[in-house]
Amino acid sequence: MPPRFEDLIEQHHDEIFAYLWRLVGNERQSDVVLEVEDLTQEVFLRAFENFLRLRRDTNYRAWLYKIATNCAYAKLRQSKNRREKNLTFIATDTTTSPGESIQKRLCTLVDALPAKQRACLTMRYLQDLDYSEIGSILDCTEESARANVYQAIRRLRAAVEEER
């Protein structure tokens, strides 16, 4: 018997919100919070619209991540200028401690990754999904998911080395 849709929301809402937060915006600005809240609502609205069509053996968590990833990709395509705003924000912010500055810089570097690499890295290390789940969510093989994580880490290391 499939779960009630309300149970899916209760079970996965915070996890999906955190995932979208990591993909779409890392700043503590009210407009980003609202943007991620709206995006989370969009994910569950799309899920609700298709819920009755799912097979009984569906991995509901992976299905929700897939919807969230598609929504995030669409949002990121709409706001390509966001990276420039992040860089300007970091360059002009002089009130942060060195640790906060490093964290912001790392967030900027992660934001600059290609969308699929950023999604794979986030799902693997921040959402603790295994490679087979990531592959299922992104419609790719487990090896492709692993390769995207590897490439993301490689790019991040290179960017950090370049700044030294």
C-alpha positions as CSV (number, residue, x, y, z in Angstrom):
1,M,0.0,0.0,0.0
2,P,1.5,3.4,-1.0
3,P,2.0,6.0,1.8
4,R,-0.3,8.9,2.2
5,F,1.0,12.0,0.4
6,E,0.8,13.9,3.7
7,D,3.2,11.4,5.2
8,L,5.7,11.9,2.4
9,I,5.6,15.6,3.0
10,E,6.2,15.1,6.8
11,Q,9.0,12.6,6.1
12,H,10.9,14.4,3.4
13,H,10.1,18.2,3.5
14,D,13.1,19.3,5.6
15,E,15.5,17.1,3.7
16,I,14.3,18.4,0.3
17,F,14.4,22.0,1.6
18,A,18.0,21.5,2.7
19,Y,19.0,19.9,-0.6
20,L,17.5,22.8,-2.5
21,W,19.1,25.3,-0.2
22,R,22.5,23.8,-1.0
23,L,21.9,23.8,-4.7
24,V,20.2,27.2,-5.1
25,G,21.4,29.5,-2.4
26,N,23.8,29.4,0.5
27,E,23.6,33.0,1.7
28,R,21.5,33.9,4.8
29,Q,19.4,36.4,3.0
30,S,15.7,36.6,3.3
31,D,15.1,36.6,-0.4
32,V,17.0,33.4,-0.8
33,V,15.0,31.7,2.0
34,L,11.8,32.7,0.3
35,E,13.1,31.5,-3.0
36,V,14.0,28.1,-1.6
37,E,10.7,27.9,0.3
38,D,8.8,28.6,-3.0
39,L,11.0,26.0,-4.8
40,T,10.2,23.4,-2.1
41,Q,6.5,24.1,-2.5
42,E,6.8,23.7,-6.2
43,V,8.5,20.3,-5.7
44,F,5.7,19.0,-3.5
45,L,3.0,20.5,-5.9
46,R,4.6,18.7,-8.8
47,A,4.8,15.5,-6.7
48,F,1.2,15.8,-5.7
49,E,0.1,16.2,-9.3
50,N,1.8,13.0,-10.3
51,F,1.5,11.0,-7.0
52,L,-1.5,8.8,-8.1
53,R,0.4,7.7,-11.3
54,L,3.3,6.1,-9.4
55,R,3.9,2.4,-9.2
56,R,3.6,0.8,-5.8
57,D,7.3,-0.1,-5.8
58,T,8.5,3.4,-6.3
59,N,11.4,4.8,-4.3
60,Y,9.5,7.9,-3.1
61,R,12.6,9.5,-1.7
62,A,14.5,9.2,-4.9
63,W,11.4,10.4,-6.8
64,L,11.2,13.5,-4.7
65,Y,14.9,14.2,-5.2
66,K,14.5,13.9,-8.9
67,I,11.7,16.4,-8.9
68,A,13.7,18.7,-6.7
69,T,16.8,18.4,-8.9
70,N,14.7,19.3,-12.0
71,C,13.2,22.3,-10.2
72,A,16.6,23.5,-9.1
73,Y,18.1,23.1,-12.5
74,A,15.3,25.2,-14.0
75,K,15.7,27.9,-11.3
76,L,19.5,27.9,-11.9
77,R,19.0,28.4,-15.6
78,Q,16.7,31.4,-14.9
79,S,19.2,33.1,-12.6
80,K,22.7,32.8,-14.2
81,N,23.7,36.2,-12.9
82,R,23.5,34.9,-9.3
83,R,27.2,33.8,-9.3
84,E,28.3,37.3,-10.1
85,K,26.2,38.6,-7.2
86,N,27.8,36.0,-4.9
87,L,31.3,37.0,-5.9
88,T,30.5,40.7,-5.4
89,F,29.0,40.0,-2.0
90,I,32.1,38.1,-0.9
91,A,34.5,40.6,-2.2
92,T,32.7,43.5,-0.5
93,D,32.0,41.8,2.9
94,T,34.6,42.9,5.4
95,T,32.7,42.1,8.6
96,T,33.2,38.4,8.6
97,S,35.7,36.3,10.4
98,P,38.3,34.3,8.5
99,G,36.3,31.1,9.0
100,E,33.2,32.6,7.7
101,S,35.1,34.1,4.7
102,I,36.5,30.6,3.9
103,Q,33.0,29.1,4.2
104,K,31.6,31.7,1.8
105,R,34.4,31.2,-0.6
106,L,33.8,27.5,-0.6
107,C,30.1,28.0,-1.2
108,T,31.0,30.3,-4.1
109,L,33.3,27.6,-5.6
110,V,30.6,25.0,-5.2
111,D,28.0,27.3,-6.8
112,A,30.4,27.7,-9.8
113,L,30.5,24.0,-10.5
114,P,28.4,22.7,-13.4
115,A,24.9,21.9,-12.2
116,K,25.2,18.1,-12.4
117,Q,28.5,18.1,-10.5
118,R,27.0,20.4,-7.9
119,A,23.9,18.2,-7.5
120,C,26.0,15.0,-7.3
121,L,28.4,16.5,-4.7
122,T,25.5,17.8,-2.6
123,M,23.6,14.5,-2.7
124,R,26.7,12.5,-1.9
125,Y,28.3,14.5,0.9
126,L,25.5,16.7,2.3
127,Q,22.5,14.5,1.8
128,D,24.4,11.2,2.3
129,L,22.9,9.4,-0.7
130,D,24.7,6.5,-2.2
131,Y,25.8,6.5,-5.8
132,S,23.1,4.2,-7.0
133,E,20.4,6.6,-5.6
134,I,22.1,9.6,-7.2
135,G,22.2,7.8,-10.5
136,S,18.5,7.0,-10.2
137,I,17.6,10.6,-9.4
138,L,19.7,12.1,-12.2
139,D,18.9,9.4,-14.8
140,C,22.5,8.3,-15.1
141,T,24.6,5.3,-14.2
142,E,26.2,4.8,-10.8
143,E,29.5,5.3,-12.5
144,S,28.5,8.6,-14.0
145,A,27.3,9.8,-10.5
146,R,30.7,8.7,-9.0
147,A,32.5,10.4,-11.9
148,N,30.6,13.7,-11.4
149,V,31.5,13.7,-7.7
150,Y,35.1,13.0,-8.5
151,Q,35.2,15.8,-11.1
152,A,33.6,18.2,-8.7
153,I,36.1,17.5,-6.0
154,R,38.9,17.8,-8.5
155,R,37.6,21.2,-9.7
156,L,37.3,22.4,-6.1
157,R,40.8,21.3,-5.2
158,A,42.2,23.0,-8.3
159,A,40.4,26.2,-7.5
160,V,41.7,26.2,-4.0
161,E,45.2,25.5,-5.2
162,E,44.9,28.3,-7.7
163,E,44.0,30.8,-5.0
164,R,47.1,30.0,-2.9
